[in-house]
């Protein structure tokens, strides 16, 4: 089992920045992919960004050029740097991880972008 704990959410004005962090514990040797999903009120959960242990990244079109996903020096951490935030980025952001798919989920952290 893997446990994921997110931090770094909050309230920010449009155009601002936030950095989300996620720390994994437990069977971290099994983790190959880590990523961030988000879910806005009334909408489905969507993949924001993902990264493999080899460093390959992918992003949702809506965040390309504004968000950057990275892994820490310690294997079990992942970050999401969010710049030029928009009101439509408001959502609960979830950290996810797994071997080849996202099997484990964090509790989520709220990101609210005000106009």
C-alpha positions in Angstrom: 0.0 0.0 0.0 1.0 3.6 -0.7 -0.2 6.6 1.2 -0.2 10.1 -0.4 -0.3 13.4 1.4 -0.8 16.7 -0.5 0.0 20.2 0.7 0.3 23.7 -0.7 -3.2 24.5 -1.8 -4.9 27.8 -0.9 -6.5 31.0 -2.2 -4.7 33.0 -4.8 -5.6 35.8 -7.2 -5.8 35.2 -10.9 -2.3 35.5 -12.4 -0.7 34.3 -9.2 1.2 31.1 -8.5 1.0 28.2 -6.2 3.2 25.1 -5.6 1.6 21.8 -4.6 3.6 19.1 -3.0 2.9 15.4 -2.5 4.7 12.9 -0.3 4.3 9.2 -0.7 4.9 6.7 2.1 4.6 2.9 2.4 5.5 0.7 -0.6 7.2 3.5 -2.6 9.4 1.0 -4.4 6.3 0.1 -6.4 5.8 3.6 -7.7 6.6 4.3 -11.3 4.1 7.0 -12.2 3.0 10.0 -10.2 0.6 12.7 -11.2 -2.0 15.4 -10.3 -5.7 15.3 -11.0 -8.2 17.9 -10.3 -12.0 18.0 -9.9 -14.0 21.2 -10.0 -17.6 21.4 -8.7 -20.0 19.6 -11.0 -17.2 18.3 -13.3 -15.4 15.0 -13.7 -12.0 14.5 -12.3 -9.3 15.2 -14.9 -5.6 14.5 -15.3 -3.6 17.7 -15.0 -0.1 16.4 -15.3 1.8 13.1 -14.9 5.5 12.1 -14.6 7.2 8.7 -14.8 10.2 7.6 -12.9 12.2 8.2 -16.1 11.1 11.8 -16.1 8.6 11.7 -19.0 5.9 14.2 -18.5 2.4 14.8 -19.9 0.0 17.7 -19.4 -3.6 18.6 -20.0 -3.8 21.1 -22.9 -5.4 23.6 -20.6 -2.3 23.8 -18.4 0.5 23.5 -20.9 3.0 26.3 -20.6 1.6 27.3 -17.1 2.0 24.3 -14.9 5.2 22.2 -14.4 5.3 18.8 -12.7 8.5 17.5 -11.2 9.8 14.9 -8.9 11.9 15.6 -5.9 15.4 14.3 -5.2 13.7 11.9 -2.9 11.9 9.3 -4.9 8.6 9.6 -3.1 7.9 13.3 -3.8 6.2 15.1 -6.6 5.5 18.8 -7.1 3.1 20.8 -9.3 4.2 24.4 -9.9 1.2 26.4 -11.1 1.8 29.8 -12.6 -0.5 32.3 -14.3 -3.4 30.8 -12.5 -6.9 31.3 -13.9 -10.3 31.3 -12.2 -11.1 28.1 -14.1 -8.2 26.3 -12.3 -10.2 26.4 -9.2 -10.7 22.8 -8.0 -9.7 20.1 -5.5 -6.3 18.8 -6.6 -5.4 15.2 -6.0 -2.0 13.5 -6.0 -2.0 10.0 -7.6 0.6 7.3 -7.9 1.0 3.7 -9.0 3.1 1.2 -10.9 1.7 1.6 -14.4 -1.6 3.4 -13.6 -2.9 5.6 -10.8 -3.9 3.1 -8.1 -3.3 5.3 -5.1 -4.9 8.6 -4.3 -4.4 11.4 -1.8 -7.2 13.2 0.1 -6.9 16.3 -2.1 -6.1 19.9 -1.5 -8.3 22.9 -2.4 -7.0 25.5 -4.9 -9.2 28.6 -5.3 -8.3 31.3 -7.8 -10.2 34.5 -7.3 -10.8 37.1 -10.1 
